[in-house]
């Protein structure tokens, strides 16, 4: 399958300029040197010690919304990332994003979330590090394109280059209709992506595997210009929100942290 247009965009367009509060020291940090420890986040509250809330900027001209802290909030044990029509910082819409303050390396990354439908919208769960952190652009993605919420796109970047398949994997029942589990296992020479416990894509070429410790991002945003990838933007007609029930990271060699974790399943399969 041909790669979507967005996979050829430069790093600064895809991830933008993050606030200075989110930056880290300049020294290189490989994925096996990361300090981030295993955690399970169930969003009893929005812990600002763990999560930095993006606010007051956009990622480039392709994005038709400005990140707003008011679009990232916890309600009834779920993180809600909103998208709404509102003039803010030279954009006609506002949108929500959070990112971890710490960087994480090899291990198991998991989210349970419900995405948003709508042409021109993108619900994302991914790891990223890049020039704003004085690091090469490395990234591992799950992205639900609202024009086709029956599928989720998986991909990866190494040193600013899209080196993945940008594969579209089926999500049974629709990513926008209910909560689904998305996970990837990141190892030194391999990435494996899972949807609801089933393997949907695998990368085994070490040259195509990111190697720099990264932050974890959750986001919902829109675009007027990336039509060939995300579809022509259609205003939702009112506020919408992606919902996140759980996020987890399990470091290599550590026990799985909750029964539904893909780390538990993989451990059982290996026995």
LINVENNOR-V291014 format. One record per pair of residues at least 24 apart in sequence whose ideal C-beta (glycine too) atoms are under 10 Angstrom apart, sorted by the first residue. I is the first residue (numbers start at 1). J is the second residue. If there is no record, write none. Layout:
BEGIN
i j
I J
I J
END
This chain:
BEGIN
i j
1 165
1 166
1 167
1 168
2 166
2 228
3 153
3 155
3 162
3 164
3 165
3 166
3 167
3 229
4 143
4 145
4 153
4 155
4 162
4 166
4 168
4 226
4 228
4 229
4 230
5 225
5 226
5 227
5 228
5 229
5 230
6 62
6 122
6 143
6 145
6 153
6 155
6 162
6 166
6 223
6 226
6 228
6 229
6 230
7 141
7 153
7 155
7 157
7 161
7 162
7 163
7 164
7 165
7 166
7 229
8 161
8 162
8 229
9 59
9 60
9 62
9 162
9 226
9 229
10 60
10 131
10 137
10 160
10 161
11 128
11 129
11 130
11 131
11 132
11 136
11 137
11 138
11 139
11 157
11 159
11 160
11 161
12 59
12 60
12 130
12 131
12 132
12 137
12 160
13 59
13 60
13 61
13 62
13 63
13 226
14 59
14 60
14 62
14 63
14 126
14 128
14 130
14 137
14 139
14 141
14 157
14 160
14 162
15 59
15 60
15 99
15 126
15 128
15 129
15 130
15 131
15 132
15 133
15 137
15 139
15 157
15 217
15 219
16 54
16 57
16 58
16 59
16 60
16 62
16 63
16 67
16 97
16 130
16 132
16 221
17 57
17 58
17 59
17 60
17 131
17 132
18 52
18 54
18 57
18 59
18 67
18 97
18 99
18 128
18 130
18 132
18 133
18 215
18 217
19 52
19 53
19 54
19 55
19 56
19 57
19 67
19 99
19 132
20 132
21 52
21 53
21 55
21 101
22 52
22 53
22 54
22 99
22 100
22 101
22 132
22 133
22 215
23 132
23 133
23 134
24 101
24 102
24 103
24 129
24 132
24 133
24 134
24 135
24 213
24 215
25 133
25 134
26 133
26 134
26 135
27 134
27 135
28 134
28 135
28 136
28 211
28 212
28 213
29 103
29 105
29 129
29 133
29 135
29 212
29 213
29 214
30 105
30 106
30 188
30 211
30 212
30 213
31 103
31 104
31 105
31 106
31 107
31 127
31 129
31 138
31 186
31 187
31 188
31 209
31 210
31 211
31 212
31 213
31 214
32 105
32 106
32 188
32 211
32 213
32 252
33 103
33 105
33 212
33 213
34 102
34 103
34 104
34 105
34 106
34 107
34 212
34 213
34 214
34 249
34 251
35 102
35 103
35 104
35 105
35 213
36 100
36 101
36 102
36 103
36 104
36 105
36 107
36 213
36 214
36 215
36 216
36 249
36 251
37 102
37 104
37 107
37 249
37 250
37 251
37 254
38 104
38 107
38 108
38 248
38 249
38 250
38 251
38 252
38 254
38 255
38 256
38 257
38 263
39 100
39 102
39 104
39 216
39 247
39 248
39 249
39 250
39 251
39 257
40 110
40 246
40 247
40 248
40 249
40 250
40 257
40 258
40 261
41 79
41 100
41 111
41 216
41 218
41 244
41 245
41 246
41 247
41 248
41 249
42 77
42 78
42 79
42 112
42 244
42 245
42 246
42 247
42 248
42 258
43 73
43 74
43 75
43 76
43 77
43 78
43 79
43 80
43 243
43 244
43 245
43 246
43 247
44 74
44 77
45 74
45 77
46 72
46 73
46 74
46 79
46 80
46 98
47 74
47 101
48 98
48 101
49 101
49 102
50 98
50 99
50 100
50 101
50 102
50 216
50 247
51 79
51 97
51 98
51 99
51 100
51 101
51 216
51 218
51 247
52 97
52 98
52 99
52 100
52 101
52 102
52 215
52 217
53 96
53 97
53 98
53 99
54 95
54 96
54 97
54 98
54 99
54 217
54 219
54 221
55 88
55 89
55 94
55 96
55 97
56 88
56 89
57 89
57 91
58 88
58 89
58 90
58 91
58 93
58 94
58 95
58 221
59 97
59 219
59 221
59 223
60 223
60 225
61 223
61 224
61 225
62 221
62 222
62 223
62 224
62 225
62 226
62 229
62 230
63 91
63 93
63 95
63 122
63 221
63 222
63 223
63 224
63 225
63 226
64 91
64 92
64 93
64 95
64 120
64 121
64 221
64 222
64 223
64 224
64 225
64 226
64 233
64 235
65 89
65 91
65 92
65 93
65 94
65 95
65 96
65 97
65 121
65 220
65 221
65 222
65 223
65 224
66 90
66 91
66 92
66 93
66 94
66 95
66 221
67 91
67 94
67 95
67 96
67 97
67 98
67 219
67 221
68 93
68 94
68 95
68 96
68 97
69 94
69 96
69 97
69 98
70 94
70 96
71 95
71 96
71 97
71 219
71 220
71 221
71 239
71 241
72 96
72 97
72 98
72 218
72 219
72 220
72 241
73 241
74 244
75 241
75 243
76 243
77 245
77 246
78 112
78 113
78 114
78 179
78 241
78 242
78 243
78 244
78 245
78 246
79 111
79 113
79 218
79 241
79 242
79 243
79 244
79 245
79 246
79 247
80 114
80 220
80 239
80 240
80 241
80 242
80 243
80 244
81 113
81 115
81 116
81 123
81 124
81 218
81 219
81 220
81 221
81 240
81 241
81 242
81 243
81 244
82 116
82 220
82 239
82 240
82 241
82 242
83 116
83 118
83 121
83 122
83 123
83 146
83 220
83 221
83 222
83 235
83 236
83 238
83 239
83 240
83 241
83 242
84 236
84 238
84 239
84 240
84 241
85 235
85 236
85 237
85 238
85 239
86 239
91 222
92 222
92 224
92 235
93 221
93 222
93 224
93 233
93 235
93 236
94 221
94 239
95 121
95 122
95 219
95 220
95 221
95 222
95 240
95 242
96 218
96 219
96 220
96 221
96 241
96 242
97 124
97 217
97 218
97 219
97 220
97 221
98 216
98 217
98 218
98 219
98 244
98 247
99 126
99 127
99 128
99 214
99 215
99 216
99 217
99 218
99 219
100 127
100 214
100 215
100 216
100 217
100 218
100 247
100 249
101 215
101 216
102 213
102 215
102 216
102 249
103 127
103 129
103 133
103 135
103 212
103 213
103 214
103 215
103 216
104 129
104 186
104 213
104 214
104 215
104 216
104 249
104 251
105 186
105 188
105 210
105 211
105 212
105 213
105 214
105 249
105 251
105 252
106 185
106 186
106 187
106 188
106 189
106 190
106 191
106 209
106 210
106 211
106 213
106 251
106 252
107 184
107 185
107 186
107 187
107 248
107 249
107 250
107 251
107 252
107 253
107 254
107 263
108 183
108 184
108 185
108 186
108 187
108 192
108 194
108 248
108 249
108 250
108 251
108 252
108 254
108 256
108 257
108 261
108 262
108 263
108 264
108 266
109 140
109 142
109 182
109 183
109 184
109 185
109 186
109 191
109 193
109 214
109 216
109 247
109 248
109 249
109 250
109 262
110 181
110 182
110 183
110 184
110 185
110 194
110 246
110 247
110 248
110 249
110 250
110 256
110 257
110 258
110 260
110 261
110 262
110 263
111 142
111 179
111 180
111 181
111 182
111 183
111 184
111 216
111 218
111 244
111 245
111 246
111 247
111 248
112 179
112 180
112 181
112 182
112 183
112 196
112 243
112 244
112 245
112 246
112 247
112 248
112 258
112 260
113 142
113 144
113 175
113 179
113 180
113 181
113 182
113 218
113 242
113 243
113 244
113 245
113 246
113 247
114 144
114 149
114 174
114 175
114 176
114 177
114 178
114 179
114 180
114 241
114 242
114 243
114 244
114 245
115 142
115 143
115 144
115 145
115 146
115 149
115 152
115 171
115 174
115 175
115 176
115 177
115 179
115 180
115 182
115 220
115 242
115 243
115 244
116 144
116 146
116 149
116 175
116 176
116 220
116 222
116 236
116 240
116 241
116 242
116 243
117 144
117 145
117 146
117 147
117 148
117 149
117 150
117 174
117 175
117 176
117 177
117 236
117 240
118 145
118 146
118 147
118 149
118 176
118 222
118 230
118 231
118 233
118 234
118 235
118 236
118 237
118 240
119 145
119 146
119 147
119 148
119 222
119 227
119 230
119 231
119 232
119 233
119 234
119 235
119 236
120 145
120 146
120 147
120 221
120 222
120 223
120 224
120 225
120 226
120 227
120 229
120 230
120 231
120 232
120 233
120 234
120 235
120 236
121 145
121 146
121 147
121 149
121 176
121 220
121 221
121 222
121 223
121 230
121 231
121 233
121 234
121 236
121 240
121 242
122 146
122 147
122 153
122 219
122 220
122 221
122 222
122 223
122 226
122 229
122 230
122 242
123 149
123 152
123 175
123 176
123 218
123 219
123 220
123 221
123 240
123 241
123 242
123 243
123 244
124 152
124 153
124 217
124 218
124 219
124 220
124 221
124 242
125 152
125 182
125 183
125 184
125 216
125 217
125 218
125 219
125 242
125 244
125 247
126 154
126 155
126 156
126 157
126 184
126 214
126 215
126 216
126 217
126 218
126 219
127 156
127 184
127 186
127 210
127 212
127 213
127 214
127 215
127 216
127 217
127 249
128 157
128 210
128 212
128 214
128 215
128 216
128 217
129 157
129 210
129 212
129 213
129 214
129 215
130 157
130 159
130 160
130 212
130 214
130 215
131 160
133 212
133 213
133 214
133 215
135 159
135 212
135 213
135 214
136 160
136 161
136 210
136 211
136 212
137 161
137 210
137 212
137 214
138 209
138 210
138 211
138 212
138 213
138 214
139 164
139 210
139 212
139 214
139 217
140 164
140 184
140 186
140 191
140 193
140 203
140 209
140 210
140 214
140 216
141 166
141 184
141 193
141 217
142 169
142 175
142 182
142 183
142 184
142 193
142 194
142 195
142 200
143 168
143 219
143 229
143 230
144 171
144 174
144 175
144 176
144 180
144 182
144 220
144 242
145 175
145 226
145 229
145 230
145 231
146 175
146 176
146 220
146 222
146 230
146 231
146 233
146 234
146 236
146 240
146 242
147 227
147 229
147 230
147 231
147 232
147 233
147 234
148 174
148 175
148 230
148 231
149 174
149 175
149 176
149 177
150 174
150 175
150 176
150 177
151 175
151 195
151 200
152 180
152 182
152 193
152 195
152 200
153 201
153 229
154 182
154 184
154 191
154 192
154 193
154 194
154 195
154 200
154 201
154 202
154 203
155 193
155 201
155 203
156 184
156 186
156 191
156 193
156 201
156 203
156 208
156 209
156 210
157 208
157 210
158 207
158 208
158 209
158 210
158 211
158 212
159 210
159 211
159 212
161 208
163 203
163 205
163 207
163 208
163 209
163 210
164 191
164 193
164 201
164 203
164 208
164 209
165 193
165 201
165 202
165 203
165 208
166 201
166 229
167 193
167 200
167 201
168 200
168 201
169 193
169 194
169 195
169 196
169 198
169 199
169 200
169 201
170 195
170 196
170 198
170 200
171 195
171 196
171 200
172 196
172 198
175 242
176 240
176 242
179 243
179 244
179 245
179 246
181 245
181 246
181 260
181 261
181 262
182 262
183 248
183 250
183 261
183 262
183 263
183 265
183 266
184 262
185 250
185 252
185 262
185 263
185 266
186 210
186 211
186 214
186 249
186 252
187 252
188 252
192 262
192 266
194 262
194 265
194 266
196 262
197 260
197 261
197 262
197 265
197 266
198 262
199 262
199 266
216 247
216 248
216 249
218 242
218 244
218 247
220 244
END
